[in-house]
Amino acid sequence: MSVETHPEAGPRPGGYAELAAEIRRLGLMDRQPVFYTGLLTAILVALTACVSGLLLLRESWWALLLAPVLGLLSAQLGFYGHDATHRQISRRERPSRLLAMAVANLLNGLSYGWWLDKHNAHHAHPNDLESRSSRRTSRWPGTSTRSVRNSVSRHRGSSGSPACEVTR
């Protein structure tokens, strides 16, 4: 049995830096203000239609059919606010922050300041589950946080639904 040695002792080229360069070269990280204007318009029209439907179906069980639609709209507003925070809509900080605050606080009912703290902590340690202090306690009695976290992480890709991780 022979052992092949490689002359390069350092890290192999490629990986994230190569992928990031290719993504930038393809223009996938370019700002898309026209797209986001159309997206927000479509979300607002759909949200207006859902609220109108709720008002029309005030005391009917049929109003429950609007719940999944409102859930999808809420998720889209969350993604929109996330992209605004990452300045994918506007290059300047102030318009991006105001847009993200309006979407989160007014339309989605989520505290932008709370979310920003959690989001910045996530970006500071994206793959370090132990550094996230909001994860230290388990919501389920009799289970450890680590076992629940590991189970969720293990089965996240096979859940069959596009789910976002929600933190307290």
Helices and strands as residue ranges (DSSP letters): H 16-25, H 33-56, G 61-66, H 67-85, H 93-101, I 102-107, H 112-124, G 129-131, G 133-135, H 145-155
